[in-house]
Amino acid sequence: MPMAEVERTHIAGTLRMMGGNREKAAKLLGMGLRTLYRKLNQYGIR
């Protein structure tokens, strides 16, 4: 599995686990909120 797909799956799963709360998901993932938004757009996650 390509690394980008692993990252996409991890971000989507964390966001689901946090009930869609992007601020909490970003904190849990160890990234800034702006970075999370950029990755969500990059991977087409809504």
Backbone bond lengths (Angstrom), bond angles and torsions (degrees), N, CA, C in turn:
res aa  C-N    CA-C-N  psi(-1)  N-CA   C-N-CA  omega(-1)  CA-C   N-CA-C  phi
1 M - - - 1.451 - - 1.537 107.92 -
2 P 1.317 117.69 130.05 1.469 120.70 178.76 1.534 111.62 -63.77
3 M 1.326 116.04 149.88 1.456 121.50 -177.92 1.528 111.92 -58.68
4 A 1.312 118.27 -37.47 1.466 121.37 179.51 1.528 110.46 -61.53
5 E 1.320 116.89 -38.88 1.469 120.68 179.23 1.523 110.76 -68.89
6 V 1.327 117.04 -37.45 1.468 121.00 176.59 1.530 109.40 -61.99
7 E 1.339 116.04 -45.99 1.464 120.44 -179.89 1.526 110.88 -62.97
8 R 1.317 116.57 -44.62 1.468 120.93 -179.53 1.530 110.61 -59.83
9 T 1.315 116.59 -46.12 1.465 121.81 179.81 1.519 111.29 -62.65
10 H 1.329 116.34 -42.21 1.464 121.40 -179.84 1.528 111.14 -64.80
11 I 1.321 116.95 -44.02 1.470 120.90 179.49 1.524 110.35 -64.93
12 A 1.316 117.01 -46.20 1.467 120.58 -179.30 1.525 111.32 -62.26
13 G 1.330 117.11 -42.64 1.458 121.05 179.10 1.513 112.58 -65.04
14 T 1.328 116.54 -41.33 1.462 120.74 179.05 1.515 110.11 -65.61
15 L 1.311 117.27 -42.21 1.463 121.02 178.67 1.525 110.81 -62.09
16 R 1.320 116.61 -41.21 1.475 121.16 176.68 1.525 110.28 -63.22
17 M 1.326 116.20 -44.22 1.457 121.70 -178.79 1.531 111.76 -62.80
18 M 1.319 116.77 -31.22 1.461 121.94 179.45 1.530 111.79 -89.66
19 G 1.319 116.21 12.45 1.466 120.26 177.57 1.510 113.80 65.55
20 G 1.337 116.80 26.12 1.464 120.73 178.89 1.522 113.46 87.47
21 N 1.324 117.80 -0.40 1.460 121.61 179.97 1.529 108.81 -76.26
22 R 1.324 115.29 104.84 1.460 120.60 -174.47 1.527 112.25 -69.42
23 E 1.311 117.20 -34.34 1.464 120.35 179.52 1.534 110.78 -63.61
24 K 1.327 116.55 -45.52 1.469 121.18 178.81 1.522 110.83 -67.33
25 A 1.327 117.30 -39.41 1.459 121.13 179.47 1.525 110.25 -63.24
26 A 1.326 117.23 -44.50 1.465 120.64 179.72 1.522 110.66 -60.80
27 K 1.325 116.27 -43.07 1.458 120.35 -179.91 1.533 110.60 -62.67
28 L 1.328 116.65 -45.72 1.459 121.32 179.93 1.535 111.36 -63.86
29 L 1.315 116.59 -36.36 1.458 121.49 179.72 1.529 112.17 -77.77
30 G 1.328 116.82 -11.18 1.457 120.50 179.42 1.515 113.28 75.26
31 M 1.328 116.30 33.54 1.470 120.15 178.60 1.517 109.28 -134.06
32 G 1.297 115.43 160.72 1.453 120.50 177.50 1.519 110.94 -71.87
33 L 1.305 115.58 158.58 1.464 121.10 -179.82 1.530 111.31 -61.93
34 R 1.329 116.59 -39.47 1.469 120.02 179.01 1.531 111.00 -64.18
35 T 1.312 116.24 -38.02 1.472 120.24 177.63 1.523 110.25 -65.15
36 L 1.332 116.00 -42.22 1.467 119.38 178.22 1.525 110.61 -60.86
37 Y 1.338 117.34 -46.02 1.462 120.28 179.21 1.534 110.73 -59.79
38 R 1.330 116.62 -40.29 1.463 120.14 179.48 1.529 110.79 -63.36
39 K 1.328 116.20 -42.85 1.469 120.45 -179.76 1.528 110.92 -69.33
40 L 1.327 117.79 -36.90 1.467 120.37 177.42 1.527 109.63 -60.94
41 N 1.329 117.16 -42.51 1.469 120.42 177.46 1.524 110.67 -67.13
42 Q 1.311 116.51 -42.18 1.469 121.46 -179.16 1.528 111.59 -59.59
43 Y 1.331 116.69 -41.49 1.456 121.37 -177.03 1.528 113.98 -95.44
44 G 1.330 116.44 -0.61 1.459 119.65 178.53 1.512 113.99 68.61
45 I 1.337 116.40 32.12 1.459 121.93 178.56 1.523 108.12 -91.65
46 R 1.312 116.29 132.29 1.478 119.75 -179.54 1.492 111.11 -108.67
